């Protein structure tokens, strides 16, 4: 398990990070689709799992922002 870190961000900075995470997730989702379409199940799964992890982080950040 990873150690926790603490960041202090302004609301604007948090929105920038969230936007970047969402863009990154979209790229991984597209890469997963392409890999599966090409029959590359291993990379499709890997990219899909990365997209899922990014979504979890983004949702966690959204929750922190709504608590502000």
Buried (B, 14 or more C-beta within 10 A) or exposed (E): EEEEEEEEEEEEEBEEBBEEBBEBBEBBBEBBEEBBEEEBEEBBEBBBEBBEEBBEBBEEBBEEBEEE
